[in-house]
Amino acid sequence: MKDLEKKEVTNEVFCEHAAQNIRLKTSYVFPPDIFPDTLPRINKRSCSHVLDCNLMDKDSCEYLLKSQ
C-alpha cells in the first residue's frame, strides 16, 4: 500500500529578498486506509522563489522557518 501525498499552498506573503509575493507550499503524507486514526504528516515545505534566495546566498527561507 502506498501513502497518499498531497501538496497545497498554505500561505502567501511578501518577501523582501525576492521583492515580490511568494507562495509557501506544504506537502502532506496521508497514511493508508488501514490506519484510520493516524494523522497526516508534513513531508516538506517549500517556497515558490527558492532559487532567487539561493542566488543571493540566502541559505533558508525565513518564512519557512517561522511556519514550523
N, C-alpha and C positions, 0 to 999 in steps of 0.2 A: 504494500500500500504506500502511496505517496502522500506527502503532506501537501496541502494547498497553499500556494504563495499568492498574496495579494499586495499590489502597490497602490498607494494613494497619496495625493498631495495633502499634507497635514497643516501647512502654514504658508502664507505669503507675506514677506517683509521686504522693506527697502534695505539693501546692503550698501554701505558706504564704500566698500572695497570694489565692488562691481559697478557701482554708481547706477544701479537700476533695481527694480523689484526682482526678487528671487523666489523660487518655489522650493520648499523643503519637502522632500518625498520620504515616506516611510514604507518599508517592505515588511509585511507581517507574514508569519508562517502559521497556518492553522493545522492542528493535529488531525489525524484520520478520524473518521466517524466512530471507530471502535473505542475512542477515548472521549466521550461526550463532555466530561467535566473538566477537561484540560483547557486552560486559557490559551489564546493565541500568543505567540512570541514575536518580539520585534527582531527581525533578522538584520536589517541595516537601515541607516538613514543617509540621505544624500541631498546635495544641493544642486540646483539646476545650472549654476555657474561655477562649478568647482574648478574648471580649467582656468578661469580668469584669476582666481586667487592663487592657484599654483604658479601661474606665470609671474605673479607679483611676490613670490616667495612667502606666501601665507600657507602654513602647513595644514591648518584645520579651520573649519568654518566656525566662527564664534556662535552663530545661531544654532548649529547642530549640537554644540557642546552645551548650550543653555537648555535645549529641549529634552535632554536626557534625564 
